[in-house]
Amino acid sequence: MKIITQKQKDLAIGYVAELLKQDGAIQTQTVQEWLDIAQPRPAQFAPSLPALEILGLLGFGDVIVQAAKPG
């Protein structure tokens, strides 16, 4: 089993936030809430969906991700 440090977790969440920004998202949601939004519309969330799925599999479903306005 590999241990994920707090720094690695923060970097991963920041990366997903940037991907969501590319998707045009502006809300603050948990990883699971983003998955619930993105999975029925994979084309709209093409950059961020795979990263969200990985975070969900790693057990970070309750972690909050704040997407920023694009630009």
Secondary structure, DSSP 8 states (H G I E B T S, - for coil): -----HHHHHHHHHHHHHHHHHTT---EEEHHHHHHHHTT-TTTTTTTHHHHHHHHHTT-TT-EEE-----
